Amino acid sequence: MTKRIPTAPRRPNLCMNAVLNSTIAGVVAPIDTPTPEVAVNTAPEVQVAVTPMDHVLTLLAANNVSMQSLQENAKGVTDAITHLKNGLDLSNKTNEFLKNSVLQLMTENAEIKKAMTSQNSVMPSAVPADSSSSMDDDLVLGAKHHPLISQLINSYIKKPNFVSTDPLKVAENNNRSAWSMTGTYGDKYNKTLALALFKYLRPQRCCTNVSKSVIMNIIKNHYQNQVRVFRTSAEKIMVRNKAGRRRNRKKTLLDRRIITYQTYTEAIHEGMNRYDCGNILSIDVMSDGESDGNNKVRAYRPSWRTDELQTFISTIDELTVIRLKKNSESLKKRIPYEKEVSIPENLAVTLPDWCFSK
């Protein structure tokens, strides 16, 4: 008979009981059942020392992220620049296409003229008896239809009576070749200069398919125009410059009065008791002024202006002094004179009746 060895008594698994009795397992332990205490062994906290190298690595990682963001932004800017460049290239190609089209049209036009000329030479009966006038017309038309050639001539020949505040432009103009104004176009010097100018123009692109006679005619016209400018009397130049200054002074006065009227519109309307003044200020209403050189201007008031209109303009001038403050000291004193002038036709429609004297 075999002996049976008794089994050792089981020990309760305290850890398993704690899990089964926890709320995680979904079973709540009865209140009157004592829960055995479980001894929990907590491992001691281990403090990891942070070295300077760790800080450096952290900064490098953050720097890498920033660099990636900058690279993405730079890529976006590069794409935008590439897009803009493609647009510019397309625009340049369009301009080049238009230029080539114009040159092609000019070439075809020249070929048509050449064909017509050869046809006329083959059929002499179709040619008028006096063909010199038609040739002159062709030469004149050639000069008018080739503005680029005239521009090249202007950049090659010295301009007479040239005035500029830029010393570099004055020096550049003085270094150019100049026509002799005392002789004629047939003089040896002018003929030599004309031939040198023709040699300069011949290889230019704008002179392609342009005959020598047309180019020489343009050169001769340039010489004649310069002689006409050179021989203009000093008195005429002074009169022209004086008229230009008077015109500019009148325009400046009008602009100044318009700004003042727009600034003090309500005050002017109430002071004049007039509310239809919007169309009064125009260049034809302004007085013609002549400066006497002593910081004074003789203002010639048109005879058709009423005293009320004159009061309106004088009020604006007084308000202009207030508006400009210290800058008003640069204004010239206006001395009034009256001048017999008829009413301009356009003002008779635009101005109210109280502006015209009866």
VENDA-V505635 format. One record per helix or strand. SS is the DSSP state (helix for helix, strand for strand). FROM is the first residue (numbers start at 1). LEN is the number of residues. If there is no record, write none. Layout:
{{SS,FROM,LEN} {SS,FROM,LEN}}
This chain:
{{helix,14,7} {helix,52,71} {helix,124,3} {helix,132,13} {helix,147,10} {strand,157,1} {helix,167,8} {strand,177,1} {helix,188,15} {helix,205,3} {helix,212,19} {helix,234,30} {helix,265,8} {strand,288,4} {strand,296,7} {strand,305,1} {helix,307,24} {strand,333,7} {helix,347,4} {helix,353,3} {strand,356,1}}
